Amino acid sequence: MATNPLSGRVNTQGAVDLGALAAARENQAKAEKALANAPEGIVRAVTMENFEVDVVNLSMTVPVVVNLHSDRSPASAQLTPLLEKLTAEFGGQFVLALVNVDTDAQIAQAFQVQAIPTVVAVLKGQPVPLFEGAQPEAQIREVLTEVLRVAAENGITGGLDADAPESAEPVEEPVDPRFEAAFDAIEAADWDAAEQAYRTVLDTSPADTEAQAGLAMVGLYKRTDGKDAPADPQGIDERMLAADFAALEADWSTAFALLVDCVRLTVGDERDAARSRLLQLFQVAGDDPAVAPARTALASALY
Protein backbone atom coordinates (compact mmCIF):
# COMPACT_ATOMS: atom_id res chain seq x y z
CA MET A 1 0.00 0.00 0.00
CA ALA A 2 1.41 3.38 -0.93
CA THR A 3 2.69 5.35 2.05
CA ASN A 4 2.48 8.72 0.26
CA PRO A 5 -1.17 9.20 -0.71
CA LEU A 6 -0.32 11.79 -3.34
CA SER A 7 2.28 9.72 -5.16
CA GLY A 8 -0.01 6.97 -6.48
CA ARG A 9 -3.18 5.02 -5.95
CA VAL A 10 -3.56 2.98 -2.80
CA ASN A 11 -4.11 -0.75 -3.18
CA THR A 12 -7.78 -1.51 -2.58
CA GLN A 13 -7.73 -5.30 -2.37
CA GLY A 14 -8.65 -5.78 1.29
CA ALA A 15 -10.44 -8.60 3.01
CA VAL A 16 -14.16 -8.58 3.71
CA ASP A 17 -14.35 -8.06 7.47
CA LEU A 18 -16.45 -10.62 9.32
CA GLY A 19 -18.14 -7.79 11.21
CA ALA A 20 -18.32 -5.36 8.29
CA LEU A 21 -21.93 -4.35 8.78
CA ALA A 22 -21.60 -4.14 12.55
CA ALA A 23 -18.45 -2.04 12.16
CA ALA A 24 -20.31 0.32 9.85
CA ARG A 25 -23.01 0.71 12.47
CA GLU A 26 -20.45 1.49 15.18
CA ASN A 27 -18.62 3.96 12.94
CA GLN A 28 -21.89 5.73 12.17
CA ALA A 29 -22.65 6.17 15.86
CA LYS A 30 -19.15 7.59 16.47
CA ALA A 31 -19.50 9.91 13.48
CA GLU A 32 -22.80 11.31 14.69
CA LYS A 33 -21.32 11.98 18.14
CA ALA A 34 -18.24 13.69 16.70
CA LEU A 35 -20.24 15.81 14.22
CA ALA A 36 -22.55 17.06 16.98
CA ASN A 37 -19.76 19.32 18.28
CA ALA A 38 -18.03 20.04 14.96
CA PRO A 39 -18.21 23.25 12.89
CA GLU A 40 -21.23 23.40 10.61
CA GLY A 41 -20.63 22.69 6.97
CA ILE A 42 -17.56 20.47 7.33
CA VAL A 43 -19.57 17.58 5.86
CA ARG A 44 -21.90 18.35 3.00
CA ALA A 45 -23.85 16.45 0.37
CA VAL A 46 -22.73 17.45 -3.11
CA THR A 47 -24.65 17.13 -6.37
CA MET A 48 -24.16 18.64 -9.81
CA GLU A 49 -26.18 21.64 -8.64
CA ASN A 50 -23.77 22.69 -5.88
CA PHE A 51 -20.56 21.00 -7.10
CA GLU A 52 -18.98 24.20 -8.43
CA VAL A 53 -19.70 26.17 -5.25
CA ASP A 54 -19.08 23.54 -2.58
CA VAL A 55 -16.14 21.78 -4.24
CA VAL A 56 -14.40 23.79 -6.95
CA ASN A 57 -14.79 27.30 -5.51
CA LEU A 58 -14.37 26.24 -1.89
CA SER A 59 -11.16 24.35 -2.71
CA MET A 60 -9.46 27.66 -3.53
CA THR A 61 -9.27 28.42 0.19
CA VAL A 62 -10.11 25.18 2.00
CA PRO A 63 -9.01 21.62 1.11
CA VAL A 64 -11.99 19.55 -0.03
CA VAL A 65 -11.99 15.76 0.31
CA VAL A 66 -14.55 14.14 -2.00
CA ASN A 67 -15.98 10.74 -1.06
CA LEU A 68 -17.63 9.15 -4.11
CA HIS A 69 -19.81 6.46 -2.57
CA SER A 70 -22.81 4.25 -3.31
CA ASP A 71 -25.69 3.03 -1.17
CA ARG A 72 -25.20 -0.38 -2.84
CA SER A 73 -21.56 -0.70 -1.75
CA PRO A 74 -20.75 -2.44 1.57
CA ALA A 75 -17.32 -0.77 1.49
CA SER A 76 -19.02 2.63 1.28
CA ALA A 77 -21.10 1.77 4.34
CA GLN A 78 -17.85 1.21 6.26
CA LEU A 79 -15.88 4.15 4.88
CA THR A 80 -18.35 7.05 4.88
CA PRO A 81 -19.00 7.25 8.64
CA LEU A 82 -15.29 6.78 9.33
CA LEU A 83 -14.47 9.73 7.07
CA GLU A 84 -17.18 11.78 8.77
CA LYS A 85 -15.71 11.03 12.20
CA LEU A 86 -12.18 11.92 11.10
CA THR A 87 -13.42 15.11 9.42
CA ALA A 88 -14.97 16.19 12.71
CA GLU A 89 -11.75 15.35 14.58
CA PHE A 90 -9.74 17.57 12.22
CA GLY A 91 -12.07 20.39 13.27
CA GLY A 92 -12.72 22.22 10.03
CA GLN A 93 -9.25 22.06 8.51
CA PHE A 94 -10.88 20.53 5.44
CA VAL A 95 -14.39 19.89 4.11
CA LEU A 96 -15.76 16.43 3.32
CA ALA A 97 -17.98 16.36 0.21
CA LEU A 98 -20.22 13.31 -0.13
CA VAL A 99 -21.16 12.38 -3.69
CA ASN A 100 -23.64 9.56 -4.26
CA VAL A 101 -22.58 8.08 -7.60
CA ASP A 102 -25.95 6.33 -7.95
CA THR A 103 -27.66 9.69 -8.37
CA ASP A 104 -24.78 11.85 -9.65
CA ALA A 105 -22.96 9.68 -12.14
CA GLN A 106 -21.69 12.76 -14.02
CA ILE A 107 -19.46 13.69 -11.10
CA ALA A 108 -18.09 10.15 -10.95
CA GLN A 109 -17.34 10.30 -14.66
CA ALA A 110 -15.59 13.64 -14.25
CA PHE A 111 -13.29 12.10 -11.63
CA GLN A 112 -12.82 9.00 -13.84
CA VAL A 113 -13.91 6.74 -10.99
CA GLN A 114 -12.96 3.08 -11.48
CA ALA A 115 -14.10 1.63 -8.13
CA ILE A 116 -16.55 2.47 -5.36
CA PRO A 117 -15.87 4.08 -2.98
CA THR A 118 -13.20 6.43 -4.32
CA VAL A 119 -11.73 9.33 -2.33
CA VAL A 120 -10.20 12.35 -4.08
CA ALA A 121 -8.84 15.63 -2.70
CA VAL A 122 -9.54 18.87 -4.57
CA LEU A 123 -6.97 21.64 -4.09
CA LYS A 124 -7.43 24.92 -5.96
CA GLY A 125 -9.84 23.20 -8.31
CA GLN A 126 -7.43 20.38 -9.13
CA PRO A 127 -8.29 16.73 -8.27
CA VAL A 128 -5.70 14.67 -6.40
CA PRO A 129 -6.49 10.90 -6.24
CA LEU A 130 -6.11 9.52 -2.70
CA PHE A 131 -7.43 5.95 -2.39
CA GLU A 132 -10.16 3.50 -3.30
CA GLY A 133 -12.14 1.13 -1.10
CA ALA A 134 -12.49 0.95 2.67
CA GLN A 135 -9.12 1.54 4.36
CA PRO A 136 -7.91 1.28 7.99
CA GLU A 137 -8.50 4.37 10.12
CA ALA A 138 -4.79 4.90 10.76
CA GLN A 139 -4.05 4.86 7.03
CA ILE A 140 -6.84 7.35 6.29
CA ARG A 141 -5.64 9.66 9.06
CA GLU A 142 -2.16 9.60 7.53
CA VAL A 143 -3.60 10.41 4.09
CA LEU A 144 -5.61 13.35 5.43
CA THR A 145 -2.59 14.73 7.27
CA GLU A 146 -0.62 14.58 4.04
CA VAL A 147 -3.42 16.38 2.18
CA LEU A 148 -3.26 19.24 4.69
CA ARG A 149 0.54 19.43 4.36
CA VAL A 150 0.37 19.65 0.56
CA ALA A 151 -2.49 22.15 0.76
CA ALA A 152 -0.45 24.40 3.06
CA GLU A 153 2.51 24.24 0.68
CA ASN A 154 0.17 25.53 -2.03
CA GLY A 155 -1.21 28.36 0.09
CA ILE A 156 -4.51 26.68 0.95
CA THR A 157 -4.67 27.35 4.68
CA GLY A 158 -8.31 28.29 5.22
CA GLY A 159 -10.77 26.27 7.26
CA LEU A 160 -14.18 26.30 8.88
CA ASP A 161 -14.85 27.21 12.49
CA ALA A 162 -17.91 27.11 14.68
CA ASP A 163 -18.59 30.84 14.21
CA ALA A 164 -18.33 30.82 10.41
CA PRO A 165 -21.72 31.09 8.62
CA GLU A 166 -22.22 28.14 6.32
CA SER A 167 -25.19 27.44 4.10
CA ALA A 168 -24.84 23.68 4.13
CA GLU A 169 -25.80 21.49 7.06
CA PRO A 170 -23.72 18.53 8.27
CA VAL A 171 -24.82 15.36 6.59
CA GLU A 172 -25.90 12.50 8.80
CA GLU A 173 -27.00 9.15 7.47
CA PRO A 174 -28.72 7.35 10.37
CA VAL A 175 -28.94 3.60 10.40
CA ASP A 176 -32.22 2.28 9.02
CA PRO A 177 -34.01 0.87 12.10
CA ARG A 178 -35.27 -2.09 10.05
CA PHE A 179 -31.71 -3.38 9.95
CA GLU A 180 -31.04 -3.16 13.70
CA ALA A 181 -31.93 -6.81 14.33
CA ALA A 182 -29.61 -7.93 11.52
CA PHE A 183 -26.70 -5.86 12.86
CA ASP A 184 -27.23 -7.18 16.39
CA ALA A 185 -27.27 -10.77 15.13
CA ILE A 186 -24.09 -10.24 13.10
CA GLU A 187 -22.33 -8.84 16.17
CA ALA A 188 -23.30 -12.04 18.00
CA ALA A 189 -22.31 -14.23 15.01
CA ASP A 190 -25.88 -15.55 15.03
CA TRP A 191 -26.13 -16.14 11.30
CA ASP A 192 -29.60 -17.73 11.40
CA ALA A 193 -31.05 -14.72 13.20
CA ALA A 194 -29.27 -12.33 10.83
CA GLU A 195 -30.69 -14.17 7.83
CA GLN A 196 -34.17 -14.00 9.30
CA ALA A 197 -33.82 -10.27 9.97
CA TYR A 198 -32.84 -9.56 6.38
CA ARG A 199 -35.62 -11.79 5.07
CA THR A 200 -38.08 -9.80 7.18
CA VAL A 201 -36.95 -6.63 5.40
CA LEU A 202 -37.19 -8.32 2.01
CA ASP A 203 -40.70 -9.59 2.76
CA THR A 204 -41.88 -5.97 2.72
CA SER A 205 -39.23 -4.51 0.37
CA PRO A 206 -38.18 -7.23 -2.10
CA ALA A 207 -36.05 -4.82 -4.15
CA ASP A 208 -34.03 -3.49 -1.20
CA THR A 209 -30.46 -3.90 -2.49
CA GLU A 210 -28.88 -3.37 0.93
CA ALA A 211 -30.93 -6.19 2.43
CA GLN A 212 -30.17 -8.42 -0.56
CA ALA A 213 -26.44 -7.80 -0.19
CA GLY A 214 -26.63 -8.24 3.58
CA LEU A 215 -28.42 -11.58 3.23
CA ALA A 216 -25.82 -12.76 0.72
CA MET A 217 -22.97 -11.64 2.98
CA VAL A 218 -24.42 -13.43 6.00
CA GLY A 219 -24.73 -16.58 3.90
CA LEU A 220 -21.04 -16.26 3.07
CA TYR A 221 -20.11 -15.95 6.75
CA LYS A 222 -22.35 -18.90 7.68
CA ARG A 223 -20.87 -21.24 5.05
CA THR A 224 -17.28 -20.50 6.08
CA ASP A 225 -17.70 -20.24 9.84
CA GLY A 226 -15.54 -22.86 11.57
CA LYS A 227 -14.14 -24.24 8.31
CA ASP A 228 -10.77 -24.10 6.60
CA ALA A 229 -10.13 -23.11 3.01
CA PRO A 230 -9.45 -26.17 0.78
CA ALA A 231 -5.76 -26.27 -0.13
CA ASP A 232 -6.34 -28.03 -3.45
CA PRO A 233 -10.07 -28.00 -4.26
CA GLN A 234 -11.10 -30.85 -6.53
CA GLY A 235 -14.81 -31.65 -6.36
CA ILE A 236 -17.68 -29.23 -6.88
CA ASP A 237 -18.34 -28.78 -3.16
CA GLU A 238 -14.68 -27.99 -2.45
CA ARG A 239 -14.51 -25.55 -5.35
CA MET A 240 -17.60 -23.73 -4.14
CA LEU A 241 -16.14 -23.53 -0.63
CA ALA A 242 -12.83 -22.29 -2.03
CA ALA A 243 -14.77 -19.59 -3.89
CA ASP A 244 -16.34 -18.49 -0.60
CA PHE A 245 -12.94 -18.17 1.06
CA ALA A 246 -11.63 -16.22 -1.92
CA ALA A 247 -14.62 -13.88 -1.49
CA LEU A 248 -13.74 -13.38 2.17
CA GLU A 249 -10.39 -12.05 0.96
CA ALA A 250 -12.11 -9.89 -1.70
CA ASP A 251 -10.31 -11.95 -4.34
CA TRP A 252 -13.34 -11.70 -6.59
CA SER A 253 -11.63 -12.81 -9.80
CA THR A 254 -10.66 -16.13 -8.21
CA ALA A 255 -14.03 -16.60 -6.52
CA PHE A 256 -15.96 -15.94 -9.71
CA ALA A 257 -13.68 -18.11 -11.86
CA LEU A 258 -14.13 -21.08 -9.51
CA LEU A 259 -17.91 -20.78 -9.60
CA VAL A 260 -18.09 -20.27 -13.36
CA ASP A 261 -16.10 -23.51 -13.71
CA CYS A 262 -18.60 -25.21 -11.39
CA VAL A 263 -21.45 -24.04 -13.61
CA ARG A 264 -19.64 -25.25 -16.72
CA LEU A 265 -18.88 -28.69 -15.25
CA THR A 266 -22.31 -29.48 -13.77
CA VAL A 267 -25.92 -30.03 -14.75
CA GLY A 268 -29.27 -30.01 -13.00
CA ASP A 269 -29.42 -29.14 -9.31
CA GLU A 270 -25.65 -28.81 -8.97
CA ARG A 271 -25.54 -26.27 -11.78
CA ASP A 272 -28.43 -24.32 -10.25
CA ALA A 273 -26.64 -24.26 -6.90
CA ALA A 274 -23.38 -23.01 -8.43
CA ARG A 275 -25.20 -20.34 -10.43
CA SER A 276 -27.15 -19.20 -7.37
CA ARG A 277 -23.94 -18.99 -5.33
CA LEU A 278 -22.31 -16.88 -8.02
CA LEU A 279 -25.24 -14.47 -8.15
CA GLN A 280 -25.08 -14.10 -4.36
CA LEU A 281 -21.40 -13.19 -4.51
CA PHE A 282 -22.14 -10.64 -7.23
CA GLN A 283 -24.38 -8.91 -4.69
CA VAL A 284 -21.65 -8.95 -2.05
CA ALA A 285 -19.01 -7.67 -4.49
CA GLY A 286 -21.19 -4.73 -5.52
CA ASP A 287 -19.44 -2.56 -8.08
CA ASP A 288 -16.13 -4.41 -8.12
CA PRO A 289 -14.63 -4.41 -11.65
CA ALA A 290 -14.48 -8.22 -11.65
CA VAL A 291 -18.27 -8.51 -11.67
CA ALA A 292 -18.93 -7.48 -15.29
CA PRO A 293 -16.56 -9.98 -16.96
CA ALA A 294 -17.76 -12.71 -14.60
CA ARG A 295 -21.37 -12.10 -15.67
CA THR A 296 -20.28 -12.48 -19.28
CA ALA A 297 -18.41 -15.70 -18.43
CA LEU A 298 -21.50 -17.02 -16.60
CA ALA A 299 -23.69 -16.40 -19.64
CA SER A 300 -21.18 -18.26 -21.81
CA ALA A 301 -21.05 -21.19 -19.38
CA LEU A 302 -24.84 -21.47 -19.30
CA TYR A 303 -25.45 -21.25 -23.04
N, C-alpha and C positions, 0 to 999 in steps of 0.2 A: 504494500500500500504506500502511495507516495507520501513522504513526510512534509513536503512543501506543497500546499494545496493550490498554489498558483503556477506551479511548474508542469502540471499534467493532470490528467484525470485519475481519480482514485479508483482502485479496484472495487467493484461492487459485488463480487461473488461471495456473499456471506451465507452462513447456515440459517435455516429457518429455525428460530428459537422455539423450544417446546412451549414456552409461556408467552408467545408473541402477542396474542390478543389480551392476555391479562396484563402484560407489560405496557401495552398501549393504554389500557384503562388507567393504570397507575401513573403513567406519564401525563395523561390528560388532567388528572386530579392535581398533580404537582404544578402543571402549567397554569391552571385556573387560579391556584393559590398565589403563584408568583406574579401573575398579571394583575391581580387585584390591587397590588401596591406599586405597580409600574407606571411610568408616564403614559398618558393616553396617546394613541396613534403609533406606538412602536410595532404593533402587529396590525396589518390591514389587509382586507380582501381586495384583490386587484383583478379587474376585468379590462377588456379593450377600452371601455369608456373612461376609466381613470388611470390607465397605464402610463400615459405621457406625464400626467401630473404627479402621481404617487410613486413612479419608478424613475422615469427618465429625468424629469426636472428636479425631483428631490435628490437624486444621486449626485447632483452638482455640489451639494453642500453636506449631505449625510450619506454614508454608505448604505446601500440597499441590498439586502440578501433576499433573493427570490426563490421560493420553494414551489416548484411545479409538481403538483400532487394529483392524486385521483382517489375518489371515494371507493373505487373498485380494487385498490392496491393495498394489500396487507402491510407492505413496507411503508407506505404513506401513513397508515394508521399508527405505526410506531414512531416515525420520524417527526411528523408535524407537531405533536404536543411537546416533544423533546426540544425542537427548535424554538417553540414558543417560550418554554421555560428558560432556556439559555438566553433568549432575547431579553426577557425580563431581568435576568441576572446581570446582563451587561448594561442595564439601566439607561437605555436611550442612546447608546453610542452608535447604533445602527438601527435600521428599520427592517422588519421582516414582512415581505410581501407574499401573500398566499395566492397562488394561481391554480384554479381547478382546471386541469387540462380537458376534462370531460365537457366543460361548458365554454372554455376559451381556448380552443385548439389553435387559433391563429397565433396566440402568444407562444405556445409550445413550438410551433413551426418556426417562428422568428428566432427562437433560441436553439433551433435544430436539435430538439430533445430526442434522444435515442432510447431512454429508459425512464421509468417512473418509479419513485420520485427522482427528480433532478434538482440540484441546488446550484444557483448561479449568483455571483455578486455583480452588482452594477455600480461602477465608479465613473463619475462624470459622463454618464450615458453609455459607457462601454461595458459590455458583458465580460465577465471573467469566470469561466467554468470552475466549479469547486469540487463537487462529488456527485455520485449517483447512488441510489439505494439507501437503506437504513444503515447508519454507521454508529459505532460506539460513542457514548457521550464525550469521553476524553478526547477522541479524535476530532469530533465536531468543535469542541471548545478550542482546540489548537488551530483548526482552520479559521474560526471566527477571529481569533487573536491575530492571526496572520493577515486577514482581510483588513483589520483596523490599522495594522502597521503599514501596509501598502497604501491604504487610503491616506494616512497622515503624510506619507512621503510625497503624495500627489496633491497635498493641500486640502484634502477633504477632512476637516476636523470638526464639523458641526455635529449636532446631536439633538435629541429631544429631551426636555425636562418636564417635570410635573406642572410647571407654571405656563408652559408654552401652549397657545391655543392650537388645537388640531381639529380638523374637520372629520377625520375618520375615527371610528371607535375601535377599541381592541376587539379582535375576532376570537370568539370562544366557540368551540364545537363540542357541546356536551355529549356524553355517551347516551345513546338511545336506550331508554329504560327497558325496552323489550329484550335487550341483549344481556341484561344484568345476570340472569340465571345462567346463561351460557358462560360468561366470564367467571362467575363464581365456581362453576363446575370445572372449568379448565384449570383454575388455580389449585383445585383439589385433585386434579388428575382423574376426575370422575367422567370418563369419556362417554359412558352411556347417558348420564344426565345432561352432558353438554350437547350430545346429539339430539336428545329429546327437546332441549330448549330451542335449538335452531329449527327443528321441525315444527315447533309451535309457532315460530315466527313465519315459517314458510306456509303453514296452513292458512294463514290470513293474508300473506303477501308472497305468493309463489314466485314472483319475479325479483324479489329482494336479492341483489347480487352479493351483498355483504353476508347475508345469512347462508346463501349457497356456498360461498367461499369458506365461511366458517365451518359449515357442516363437512365439507370436503377435507379441510385441514384437520378437524377432529378425527375423522376417519383415518387419516394418515398417522396421527399420533397413536390411535388405538391399535392399528395393525402392527406398528413397530415397537410398541411398549413392551419391554422385557425380552426383546429378541435381539439377535446379533445379525449384522449384515452378512449375507452369503459371500464367502471368499471367491468361489468359482461357480456361479449359478448355472445350473444345467437345465432342469425341468422348468415347466411353465410357472409353477408356484414359486420356485426360487427366483426366477427372473422377475416376477412381479414384486416379490419382496425386495429384491435388489433395487428395483426402480423406486420403491418407496424410500429406501435409505438414501438413494441418490437425491431424491426430492428434499429430504431433510437437510441435505448439504447445499440445496439450491443448485445442484448440478442438473439442470433441467434437460440439457441435451442428452445426457446419458440416460436419465429416467425415461424420457420420451422414446429414445431409440430402443430401449429394452422392451417397452410396451408395444411399440409398433411391430417389433419382431414377434411378440406373443400373438398379436392379431394375425400376422401373416402366417404363422405356423399352426394356427388352431382353427377349429370349426365349431359350430353349434354354441352350447352354453359357455365353453371355455373362451371362445372368441368374443362373445357378448360381455363376459366378465372383464377381459383384457381391455376391450374398447371402453367400457364403463369406467374402469380405473383410470384410463388415459384422460377421459373427459373430466374426471374429478381433479386430476392434477393440473389440467389446463386452468381450472378455476382457481386453484391455489397459486399458480404461477402468475396469474394476472396478465400484465402487459409485457412479460419477459420476451425478448426477441426470439427465443427458441420456440415459442408457441406457434407462430405462423408456419414455419417450415414443417413442424411436426404435424399440424393439421393437414397439410398437403400430403405428407407421407402416410398419414392414416387413411386418407381418401384413396390413395394408390393401393394400400394394403387390402382395403375392403373390396375394391372393384377392379 
